[in-house]
Amino acid sequence: MAEDSSWTRLWNYTAECARLLYWAFFKPYTLRRWLREIDPELADDSNPFKMRDKWPANPRLRRYAGQLWLTVAVFPLLCTLIVGLLYPLLAHDTFNWWRSGQAVLAGG
């Protein structure tokens, strides 16, 4: 039973990260409104890690910071992996892992 709740929590956390990405790209006004609900000083371009002094009193802010970090760190790697696995099948060409890895690590 404890395993089910762990998987459920992981799934919910992942879904929340995906929702953040969706809002960032397709619904920026919804993202801004949601961030203001977390903290009135929080904007879509502000760094929640600079607000660490508020984390003990605002667990939603701490959770958002963790989700933001995970999304920024994992999403580009996951996209590169998916594209790298599908590209040879669809394009009948090899995928340059080295070049793509350098682009991901360089930030674009």
N, C-alpha and C positions, 0 to 999 in steps of 0.2 A: 504494500500500500504506500509506503514512504517513497518507493521508486516512482510510482505513478505521479505523486505530487511533485517530485523533483523534475520529471520530464514535462509536466504541465507548466511548472514555473519557468523552465528553460524555453519552452515553446512560447509562452506569453511574453517573456523578455525579448525573444527574437522577433515576435510579431510587433512589439512596440518599437523596436529598432527599424523594422521595415516600414512601419507607419511614419516614423520620423523622416526617413528617406523620401517616402511618397509625398509627404507634406512639403518637404524642402524643395522638391522639384516641381510639384504640380499644384500645391495649395499653400503658398507662402503666407497668405493672410491667416489661414487656420493655424499655421505654425506659430505665427506672431501672437495670436490671441491665446493659444495654449501656453506659450512661454510667459506671457504676462500673468496668467493664472498661477504659474509656479512662483514667479517673483516679479514684481512690477518693474524692477531695474533690468530684467533679463530681456535681451533682444536677440534676433536671429543671428546677428554677427558678433555677439558678445561671448566672452570666454567664461564658462561656468567654473573653471578651475581657479579663476581669480577671486571667486566668491566662496572659497572654502570655509571662511569664518562663519558663513550662514548655514553650512551643511548640517550641523547638529540640530538646529532649530527647524530646518526645512529638508526633510528626507526626500521629497520629490526633486529638489534641486540636485542633491547628491546622485539620485538615480538617473536623472537626465544627463549629468556629467559622465557617468559610467556608460550610458547608452551612446552618447556622442563619441566618446573615445573608441568604443567597440566598433561603431559604424565607420568611423574614419580609418581605423586600423585594419579591419577585416574585410569590409565591402570591396575595396579595390583588388585585394588579393583573391577573393572569391570570384569576382567577375573575370579576372585574368585566367583563373583556373578553368572556369566554365568555357570561356572563349577558346582557350588553348586546347581543350579537349574536343570541342565541336568544330573548330576551324579546319583541321585536316580532313574531317569527314565531309564537310560541305564544300570546301574549296579544292579538294584533292591536291593540296600543297602542304608543306610542313609549316609548323608554327615555330617562330623564333622565341623560345622561352627566355633566352638571355637578354635579348633586346626589350622584350615586354617586361621582364622583371626589373630592368634598369629604369624603364619609364614609370613603373608603379612606385618604385622606391624614390625616384626623383620628384614624384608628385604630379606627373602629367606627361 
